[in-house]
Amino acid sequence: MPNPNDNIQIALIGAGGMGMGDTSLAVAMPGVKLIAVCDIYDGRLARAKERWGNDLFATRDYREVLARKDVDAVIIATPDHWHQRITIDALDAGKDVYCEKPMIHSIDEGPAMIEAQRRTGRTLQIGSQYVSSLVYQKAKELLSAGAIGQLNMVEAWLDRNTAIGAWQYSIPPDASPATIDWDRFLGSAPKRPFEPVRLFRWRNYRDYGTGVAGDLFVHLLTGLHFATGSKGPNRVYATGGLRFWKDGRDVPDVMLALLDYPGFTVQLKVNFESGTPAESAGMKFVGSEGTITTSTTRLTLARRPRETEPGYTIDTFPEAVQKDFLEQYRKQYPPARASADSLRPDRDDTYAPPPGFNPQREHHRAFYESIRQRKPSVEDAVFGYRAAGPALLTNVSYFEKRVCAWDPEKLS
């Protein structure tokens, strides 16, 4: 365990785009040093040394990283089907773990990760940075203060309109069985002949990834749960289809989900061919007295006063009945005199983080602070599972064409 003034020495396991991005944020922080990297493609090991020094320990086998006594913590950014196995092995090896979302590949993997964190007492943080976003911290504050009254519905979306956004990642020209440990990549996935597209675009395939649900819905549910304090839904239904990216992938590129939470309903949406010029992400919290609308960079609060009287529709009644109705109505709702209290703002309130604020960087800062202070992480295994479980149930619902039940208390 590092002393408060010591370097935290880290290793990267899975040096793809997300892993290298995470590591860049980590090593830019004081007192964090990268000393080892693991990947099954030799080119990424070479690239890591180009970026962070030839003295890095590099290996295809993550177990060699975990065996090193000088590694304090690991970043796990492998394909999803390796998350649980490597995380548990790392915790058992005495390492603190930053595991990219979703923390699991299938719902039944969650309890073992929770138990491993509790058993080992190590820090485990899941990498969904919405928890560390000032936008969602502000949403939490406003919702807790009753700024929009009773929450009734949440609409959440994360649409993309680029090839890269739809996981059409580049394949290196030197990809071959000589430069890639194909069997190690497959791991517990079904065996198949070498096919590099399945490695470099693994999010497109259920054998290794979790599709829209694990890549994007889990972000939305993380932000939602943090802002509302909810533990999760009790019913999940999803639909959608493969509409545009018919490139061999076996996951949908359009997905809609409805989730019933105690007291409110949630709609999730992802569209990879949305007609917009770039990625669009946000949430709209709809309450009895207003709305909160978020994007990745700002929040808008729009209040509306609660109705003091319901109004009436009596034109089709006979005149005598109209008169009787109005007499009774005005007894219940006497005309109110105008007052200063009846004035309402003629604009919405907008909040934005200070320039340069980066929630992903803040998420990593929180992880290393947890390690140094030995305090709970901002997104531990239980919180991560409460987001990942319902998110992955949308896959179950979509592929099995059924409504799924979920118990957010028992996590099952």
C-alpha positions as CSV (number, residue, x, y, z in Angstrom):
1,M,0.0,0.0,0.0
2,P,1.5,3.4,-1.0
3,N,2.2,6.0,1.6
4,P,0.3,9.3,1.1
5,N,3.5,10.9,-0.2
6,D,4.6,8.0,-2.4
7,N,4.1,7.4,-6.1
8,I,1.2,5.1,-6.9
9,Q,2.6,2.8,-9.4
10,I,0.1,1.6,-12.0
11,A,-0.2,-0.9,-14.8
12,L,-2.5,-0.7,-17.8
13,I,-4.2,-3.9,-18.9
14,G,-5.8,-3.4,-22.3
15,A,-4.0,-0.7,-24.2
16,G,-6.7,0.2,-26.7
17,G,-8.2,3.7,-27.2
18,M,-10.0,3.8,-23.8
19,G,-7.1,2.3,-21.9
20,M,-4.6,4.7,-23.3
21,G,-6.9,7.6,-22.7
22,D,-7.4,6.6,-19.1
23,T,-3.7,6.2,-18.6
24,S,-2.9,9.6,-20.1
25,L,-5.2,11.2,-17.5
26,A,-3.8,9.1,-14.7
27,V,-0.1,9.8,-15.3
28,A,-0.7,13.5,-15.7
29,M,-1.6,13.6,-12.0
30,P,1.1,14.2,-9.4
31,G,2.4,11.0,-7.8
32,V,1.0,8.5,-10.3
33,K,3.5,6.5,-12.4
34,L,2.9,3.9,-15.1
35,I,5.4,1.0,-14.9
36,A,3.8,-1.8,-16.8
37,V,1.4,-2.4,-19.7
38,C,-0.4,-5.5,-21.0
39,D,-2.1,-6.1,-24.4
40,I,-2.5,-9.0,-26.8
41,Y,-1.5,-6.9,-29.8
42,D,2.3,-6.3,-30.0
43,G,1.7,-2.9,-31.8
44,R,0.0,-1.5,-28.8
45,L,2.8,-2.6,-26.5
46,A,5.2,-0.8,-28.8
47,R,3.0,2.3,-28.9
48,A,2.8,2.4,-25.1
49,K,6.6,2.4,-24.9
50,E,6.7,5.2,-27.5
51,R,4.4,7.3,-25.3
52,W,5.6,6.5,-21.8
53,G,9.2,5.1,-22.1
54,N,11.1,2.1,-23.2
55,D,11.6,1.1,-19.5
56,L,8.0,0.0,-19.3
57,F,7.4,-3.7,-18.5
58,A,5.4,-5.1,-21.4
59,T,3.6,-8.4,-21.7
60,R,0.8,-10.2,-23.4
61,D,-0.1,-12.0,-20.2
62,Y,-1.9,-9.9,-17.5
63,R,-0.9,-12.4,-14.9
64,E,2.7,-11.3,-15.2
65,V,1.6,-7.8,-14.3
66,L,-0.4,-8.9,-11.3
67,A,2.6,-10.9,-10.1
68,R,4.7,-7.8,-9.8
69,K,5.1,-6.5,-6.2
70,D,5.8,-3.0,-7.5
71,V,2.4,-2.5,-9.1
72,D,0.0,-0.9,-6.7
73,A,-3.1,-0.5,-9.0
74,V,-4.3,-1.5,-12.4
75,I,-6.5,0.1,-15.1
76,I,-8.5,-2.6,-16.8
77,A,-9.7,-1.5,-20.2
78,T,-10.0,-4.9,-22.0
79,P,-13.0,-6.1,-24.0
80,D,-15.9,-6.6,-21.7
81,H,-15.7,-10.4,-21.6
82,W,-12.4,-10.1,-19.7
83,H,-13.5,-7.5,-17.1
84,Q,-14.7,-9.8,-14.3
85,R,-12.0,-12.3,-14.5
86,I,-9.1,-9.8,-14.5
87,T,-10.7,-7.6,-11.9
88,I,-11.1,-10.5,-9.4
89,D,-7.6,-11.8,-10.1
90,A,-6.2,-8.2,-9.5
91,L,-8.1,-7.7,-6.3
92,D,-7.0,-11.1,-5.0
93,A,-3.4,-10.1,-5.9
94,G,-3.7,-7.1,-3.6
95,K,-4.1,-4.5,-6.4
96,D,-6.5,-1.6,-6.4
97,V,-8.6,-1.6,-9.6
98,Y,-10.0,1.0,-12.0
99,C,-12.3,-1.1,-14.3
100,E,-13.9,0.4,-17.3
101,K,-17.6,0.1,-17.7
102,P,-19.5,-2.0,-17.9
103,M,-18.0,-3.9,-15.0
104,I,-19.5,-7.2,-16.3
105,H,-20.2,-9.0,-19.6
106,S,-23.2,-10.9,-18.3
107,I,-25.5,-10.1,-15.4
108,D,-24.6,-13.3,-13.5
109,E,-21.0,-12.0,-13.2
110,G,-21.8,-9.2,-10.8
111,P,-22.1,-10.9,-7.4
112,A,-18.7,-12.4,-7.6
113,M,-17.1,-9.0,-8.2
114,I,-19.0,-7.5,-5.3
115,E,-17.8,-10.3,-3.1
116,A,-14.2,-10.0,-4.3
117,Q,-14.2,-6.3,-3.4
118,R,-15.6,-6.9,0.1
119,R,-13.3,-9.9,0.7
120,T,-10.1,-8.2,-0.3
121,G,-10.8,-4.7,1.1
122,R,-9.2,-3.2,-2.0
123,T,-10.4,-0.1,-3.8
124,L,-12.5,-0.9,-6.9
125,Q,-13.8,2.0,-9.0
126,I,-15.9,1.5,-12.1
127,G,-15.1,3.8,-15.0
128,S,-18.3,5.6,-15.8
129,Q,-17.4,9.3,-15.3
130,Y,-21.0,10.6,-15.1
131,V,-20.7,10.1,-11.3
132,S,-17.9,12.7,-11.3
133,S,-19.6,15.2,-13.6
134,L,-20.5,18.6,-12.1
135,V,-23.6,18.7,-14.3
136,Y,-25.0,15.6,-12.6
137,Q,-23.9,16.8,-9.2
138,K,-25.9,20.0,-9.9
139,A,-28.9,17.9,-11.0
140,K,-28.7,15.9,-7.8
141,E,-28.6,19.1,-5.8
142,L,-31.7,20.5,-7.6
143,L,-33.7,17.3,-7.5
144,S,-33.0,16.9,-3.8
145,A,-34.1,20.4,-3.2
146,G,-37.4,19.8,-5.0
147,A,-36.7,22.3,-7.7
148,I,-39.0,20.5,-10.2
149,G,-41.4,19.0,-7.7
150,Q,-42.2,15.3,-7.9
151,L,-40.1,13.5,-10.5
152,N,-42.4,11.7,-13.0
153,M,-40.3,10.8,-16.0
154,V,-36.7,10.8,-17.3
155,E,-35.8,10.8,-21.0
156,A,-32.1,10.0,-21.7
157,W,-30.3,9.7,-25.0
158,L,-26.8,9.2,-26.4
159,D,-26.9,9.4,-30.2
160,R,-24.0,9.2,-32.6
161,N,-23.7,10.0,-36.3
162,T,-20.1,9.1,-37.2
163,A,-18.4,5.8,-38.2
164,I,-16.0,6.0,-35.2
165,G,-19.0,6.7,-32.9
166,A,-20.5,3.5,-34.3
167,W,-17.4,1.5,-33.4
168,Q,-15.9,1.4,-36.9
169,Y,-12.4,1.5,-35.5
170,S,-9.2,1.2,-37.6
171,I,-7.5,-2.2,-38.1
172,P,-3.7,-2.1,-38.2
173,P,-2.2,-3.4,-41.5
174,D,0.2,-5.6,-39.5
175,A,-2.5,-7.5,-37.7
176,S,-1.7,-11.2,-38.0
177,P,-1.4,-14.3,-35.8
178,A,2.3,-13.3,-35.3
179,T,1.5,-9.9,-33.8
180,I,-1.7,-10.9,-32.0
181,D,-2.3,-13.5,-29.3
182,W,-5.6,-14.6,-30.7
183,D,-6.3,-17.4,-28.2
184,R,-5.7,-15.1,-25.3
185,F,-8.1,-12.5,-26.8
186,L,-10.8,-15.1,-27.1
187,G,-10.5,-16.3,-23.5
188,S,-13.8,-17.6,-22.4
189,A,-15.5,-16.6,-25.7
190,P,-16.3,-19.3,-28.4
191,K,-13.3,-20.5,-30.3
192,R,-13.0,-19.3,-33.9
193,P,-10.3,-18.8,-36.6
194,F,-8.3,-15.6,-36.6
195,E,-10.4,-12.6,-37.7
196,P,-8.8,-9.3,-36.6
197,V,-12.0,-7.3,-37.2
198,R,-13.5,-9.0,-34.2
199,L,-10.6,-7.8,-32.0
200,F,-10.3,-4.2,-33.2
201,R,-14.1,-3.8,-33.4
202,W,-15.0,-6.0,-30.6
203,R,-17.9,-3.8,-29.4
204,N,-19.8,-5.0,-32.4
205,Y,-20.0,-8.6,-31.2
206,R,-21.8,-10.2,-28.4
207,D,-19.1,-12.7,-27.7
208,Y,-16.8,-9.9,-26.4
209,G,-18.9,-6.7,-25.9
210,T,-22.2,-5.7,-24.6
211,G,-23.4,-3.5,-27.5
212,V,-25.3,-0.3,-27.0
213,A,-26.4,-1.4,-23.5
214,G,-23.0,-1.9,-22.0
215,D,-21.2,0.9,-23.9
216,L,-23.8,3.7,-23.6
217,F,-26.9,2.8,-21.7
218,V,-24.8,2.1,-18.6
219,H,-23.4,5.7,-18.8
220,L,-26.9,7.1,-18.8
221,L,-28.1,4.9,-15.9
222,T,-25.0,5.8,-13.9
223,G,-25.8,9.5,-14.2
224,L,-29.5,8.9,-13.5
225,H,-28.8,6.8,-10.4
226,F,-26.3,9.3,-9.1
227,A,-28.6,12.3,-9.7
228,T,-31.8,10.7,-8.3
229,G,-30.3,8.5,-5.6
230,S,-32.3,5.6,-7.1
231,K,-31.1,2.0,-6.7
232,G,-32.6,0.9,-10.0
233,P,-35.7,-0.1,-11.9
234,N,-38.0,-3.1,-11.2
235,R,-39.0,-3.7,-14.9
236,V,-37.1,-3.4,-18.2
237,Y,-38.2,-3.6,-21.8
238,A,-36.2,-2.9,-24.9
239,T,-36.7,-2.8,-28.7
240,G,-34.7,-1.6,-31.7
241,G,-32.9,-3.1,-34.6
242,L,-29.8,-3.2,-36.9
243,R,-30.8,-0.4,-39.3
244,F,-27.7,1.2,-40.8
245,W,-24.4,-0.5,-39.9
246,K,-24.9,-3.8,-41.6
247,D,-21.2,-4.6,-41.5
248,G,-21.3,-8.1,-39.9
249,R,-22.0,-6.9,-36.3
250,D,-24.5,-8.8,-34.3
251,V,-25.8,-6.0,-32.0
252,P,-28.4,-3.3,-32.8
253,D,-27.4,0.2,-33.9
254,V,-30.8,1.6,-32.8
255,M,-32.1,0.8,-29.4
256,L,-34.9,2.1,-27.2
257,A,-35.7,1.0,-23.7
258,L,-38.4,1.7,-21.1
259,L,-37.6,1.1,-17.4
260,D,-40.0,1.4,-14.5
261,Y,-38.5,2.9,-11.4
262,P,-40.4,3.4,-8.1
263,G,-42.3,6.6,-8.7
264,F,-41.1,7.4,-12.2
265,T,-40.5,6.0,-15.7
266,V,-37.3,6.1,-17.8
267,Q,-36.8,6.1,-21.5
268,L,-33.4,5.4,-22.9
269,K,-32.4,5.9,-26.6
270,V,-29.3,5.3,-28.7
271,N,-29.2,5.9,-32.4
272,F,-26.1,5.5,-34.5
273,E,-27.5,7.2,-37.6
274,S,-29.4,10.0,-36.0
275,G,-29.2,12.7,-38.7
276,T,-27.3,15.0,-36.4
277,P,-23.8,16.3,-37.2
278,A,-22.2,14.9,-34.1
279,E,-22.7,13.0,-30.9
280,S,-25.7,14.2,-28.9
281,A,-26.1,13.1,-25.2
282,G,-28.3,14.3,-22.4
283,M,-31.2,13.7,-20.0
284,K,-34.5,15.5,-19.4
285,F,-35.9,15.1,-15.9
286,V,-39.6,15.9,-16.0
287,G,-41.3,16.9,-12.7
288,S,-44.6,18.1,-11.5
289,E,-43.3,21.7,-11.4
290,G,-40.6,21.9,-14.1
291,T,-37.9,20.2,-16.0
292,I,-34.1,19.8,-15.7
293,T,-32.3,19.2,-19.0
294,T,-28.7,18.2,-19.1
295,S,-26.0,17.8,-21.7
296,T,-22.4,16.7,-21.1
297,T,-21.5,20.4,-20.5
298,R,-24.5,22.2,-19.1
299,L,-27.8,22.0,-17.2
300,T,-30.9,24.0,-17.7
301,L,-33.7,24.4,-15.1
302,A,-37.1,25.4,-16.3
303,R,-39.7,25.9,-13.6
304,R,-43.4,26.1,-14.0
305,P,-45.8,26.9,-11.2
306,R,-48.2,24.2,-10.0
307,E,-51.7,24.8,-11.2
308,T,-53.9,26.5,-8.6
309,E,-57.1,25.5,-10.3
310,P,-57.8,22.9,-13.0
311,G,-60.0,25.0,-15.3
312,Y,-63.2,23.8,-16.9
313,T,-64.8,22.8,-20.2
314,I,-68.5,23.5,-20.0
315,D,-69.5,25.1,-23.3
316,T,-71.4,21.9,-24.3
317,F,-73.6,22.0,-21.2
318,P,-77.0,23.8,-21.1
319,E,-76.8,27.4,-19.8
320,A,-78.5,26.5,-16.5
321,V,-76.1,23.7,-15.9
322,Q,-73.1,26.0,-16.8
323,K,-74.3,28.5,-14.2
324,D,-74.7,25.9,-11.5
325,F,-71.3,24.4,-12.4
326,L,-69.6,27.9,-12.2
327,E,-71.2,28.6,-8.8
328,Q,-69.8,25.4,-7.3
329,Y,-66.5,25.9,-9.1
330,R,-65.9,29.4,-7.7
331,K,-66.7,28.2,-4.2
332,Q,-63.9,25.7,-4.5
333,Y,-61.6,28.0,-6.5
334,P,-62.3,31.7,-5.7
335,P,-60.7,34.2,-8.0
336,A,-57.3,35.2,-6.8
337,R,-56.0,38.7,-6.7
338,A,-52.8,39.5,-8.5
339,S,-49.8,39.7,-6.2
340,A,-46.1,39.8,-6.4
341,D,-46.0,36.2,-5.5
342,S,-47.7,35.4,-8.8
343,L,-44.8,36.7,-10.8
344,R,-42.6,34.1,-12.4
345,P,-39.2,34.3,-14.1
346,D,-39.3,34.9,-17.8
347,R,-36.2,32.8,-18.4
348,D,-34.7,29.4,-17.6
349,D,-31.7,29.0,-15.3
350,T,-28.6,27.6,-17.0
351,Y,-25.6,26.2,-15.2
352,A,-22.2,25.2,-16.7
353,P,-19.0,23.9,-15.2
354,P,-15.9,26.2,-15.3
355,P,-13.9,26.1,-18.5
356,G,-11.5,23.1,-18.7
357,F,-13.4,20.9,-16.3
358,N,-13.1,17.3,-17.4
359,P,-15.3,14.8,-15.6
360,Q,-13.2,11.8,-16.8
361,R,-10.1,13.4,-15.3
362,E,-12.0,14.1,-12.1
363,H,-13.1,10.5,-12.0
364,H,-9.5,9.3,-12.1
365,R,-8.5,11.9,-9.5
366,A,-11.1,10.5,-7.2
367,F,-9.8,6.9,-7.7
368,Y,-6.2,7.8,-6.7
369,E,-7.6,9.9,-3.7
370,S,-9.5,6.8,-2.6
371,I,-6.3,4.7,-2.8
372,R,-4.2,7.2,-0.8
373,Q,-6.9,7.8,1.9
374,R,-8.2,4.2,1.9
375,K,-11.7,5.5,1.6
376,P,-14.6,4.1,-0.5
377,S,-14.5,4.9,-4.2
378,V,-17.2,7.1,-5.8
379,E,-18.4,4.2,-7.9
380,D,-17.8,0.8,-6.2
381,A,-18.9,-2.6,-7.3
382,V,-22.4,-2.3,-5.9
383,F,-23.0,1.0,-7.6
384,G,-21.5,-0.3,-10.8
385,Y,-23.7,-3.4,-10.7
386,R,-26.8,-1.4,-10.1
387,A,-26.1,0.4,-13.3
388,A,-24.7,-2.5,-15.4
389,G,-27.4,-5.0,-14.3
390,P,-30.4,-3.1,-15.7
391,A,-28.4,-1.9,-18.7
392,L,-27.6,-5.5,-19.7
393,L,-31.2,-6.5,-19.1
394,T,-32.1,-4.3,-22.0
395,N,-30.0,-6.8,-24.1
396,V,-31.8,-9.7,-22.6
397,S,-35.2,-8.0,-23.4
398,Y,-34.1,-7.1,-26.9
399,F,-32.7,-10.5,-27.9
400,E,-35.3,-12.6,-26.1
401,K,-38.2,-10.4,-26.9
402,R,-39.6,-10.2,-23.4
403,V,-40.1,-7.9,-20.4
404,C,-37.5,-8.4,-17.7
405,A,-37.9,-8.1,-13.9
406,W,-35.1,-6.7,-11.7
407,D,-34.8,-6.4,-7.9
408,P,-32.6,-3.3,-7.2
409,E,-32.4,-4.3,-3.5
410,K,-31.4,-7.9,-4.0
411,L,-29.5,-7.1,-7.2
412,S,-31.1,-10.0,-9.1
